[in-house]
Amino acid sequence: MPLVRKMEPDLWEVRIDLRGRIARVLLTVLGNQMVLLHGFIKKSQQTPQSDLKLARTRLKQLQGTPKPAPMKESHHDKKVRRK
């Protein structure tokens, strides 16, 4: 079962065991959306600084963009974006 831990403000790590290999996904949550920033296979005990730096850079880029429009129900019971 995957485990989740908070790495720093607005940055979380999901830990997954894949048949003897350890995968990680760094993510953030914006409103009600989970945004995956970076995924990798770990080869050491600590999360590599280069992977953290990449996730932080993507997080800053994401925080600098306008937020997506909220979802609403259509007459077809499908979610559509408001313009």
VENCORQUI-V445673 format. One line per field, one symbol per residue. phi: phi as a letter, one per 20 degrees, with the letter a starting at -180 (. if undefined). psi: psi as a letter, one per 30 degrees, with the letter a starting at -180 (. if undefined). burial: I if it has 24 or more other ideal C-beta (glycine too) atoms within 12 Angstrom, else O. Layout:
phi = ???
psi = ???
burial = ???
This chain:
phi = .fdcbeeagmcccddcedlndddccebccdmddedeeacaefccfefgfffffffffffffffeefffffecfefemdecefe
psi = kkkklkelkgklkkkkjihfljkkkkllkjcgkkjkekklkkflelkkeeeeeeeeeeeeeefflkklklklklfgglklkk.
burial = OOOOOOIOOOIIIIIOOOOOOOIIIIIIOOOOOOIOIIOIOIOOOOIOOOIOOOIIOIIOOIOOOOOOOOOOOOOOOOOOOOO
